[in-house]
Amino acid sequence: MTVEVTIAILFAALLHAGWNALIKVQGDRLAVMATFSLFGSLFSLFFCAFYFFSILLQLALAGDHYYSAHRLPSVSRCSL
């Protein structure tokens, strides 16, 4: 097993243990889970927006090169 996989597994275990500790310490479990779900959703929404912005930026920088590379050949250019 590589070092990266080991670190990822240990990080996931740490997050899981932290989540369980936070749920068990607080009095109202439902409120804690709702708060964490809300902040997790906002956090992931931020990164999704960043991801889509980076795609739009790549398309803007590529200009016509992207579209010309992925365009199907027209019928007039095909030779029989």
C-alpha positions in Angstrom: 0.0 0.0 0.0 1.4 3.4 -0.9 2.0 6.3 1.4 -0.8 8.4 -0.2 -3.4 5.6 0.4 -2.3 5.2 4.0 -2.6 8.9 4.6 -6.0 9.1 3.0 -7.3 6.2 5.1 -5.9 7.7 8.3 -7.4 11.1 7.4 -10.8 9.5 6.8 -10.6 7.7 10.1 -9.7 11.0 11.9 -12.7 12.7 10.2 -15.0 9.8 11.2 -13.8 9.9 14.9 -14.2 13.7 15.0 -17.7 13.4 13.6 -18.7 10.8 16.2 -17.1 12.8 19.1 -19.0 16.0 18.1 -22.3 14.2 17.8 -22.0 12.6 21.2 -20.8 15.6 23.1 -23.6 18.0 22.2 -27.1 17.8 23.7 -29.3 18.1 20.6 -28.0 15.6 18.1 -30.4 16.6 15.4 -29.4 20.3 15.5 -25.7 19.4 15.4 -26.2 17.1 12.4 -28.3 19.8 10.6 -25.7 22.4 11.3 -22.8 20.2 10.0 -24.8 19.3 7.0 -25.6 22.9 6.2 -21.9 24.0 6.5 -20.7 21.0 4.5 -23.2 21.8 1.8 -22.0 25.4 1.7 -18.4 24.3 1.7 -18.9 21.9 -1.2 -21.0 24.5 -3.1 -18.0 26.9 -3.0 -15.7 24.2 -4.5 -18.3 23.3 -7.2 -18.5 26.9 -8.2 -14.7 27.1 -8.3 -14.6 24.0 -10.4 -17.1 25.2 -13.0 -15.4 28.6 -13.1 -12.1 26.9 -13.9 -13.8 25.0 -16.8 -15.2 28.2 -18.2 -11.8 29.9 -17.9 -10.2 27.0 -19.8 -12.8 27.3 -22.5 -12.2 31.0 -22.7 -8.5 30.7 -22.9 -8.7 27.9 -25.5 -10.9 30.0 -27.7 -11.6 28.5 -31.1 -9.0 25.8 -30.7 -11.3 23.8 -28.4 -14.2 23.9 -30.8 -12.3 23.3 -33.9 -10.7 20.2 -32.3 -14.0 18.7 -31.2 -16.2 19.7 -34.2 -17.4 17.0 -36.5 -16.3 17.3 -40.1 -18.9 18.9 -42.3 -20.4 17.1 -45.3 -18.8 19.6 -47.7 -15.3 18.7 -46.6 -15.8 14.9 -47.0 -14.5 13.5 -50.2 -16.2 10.5 -51.8 
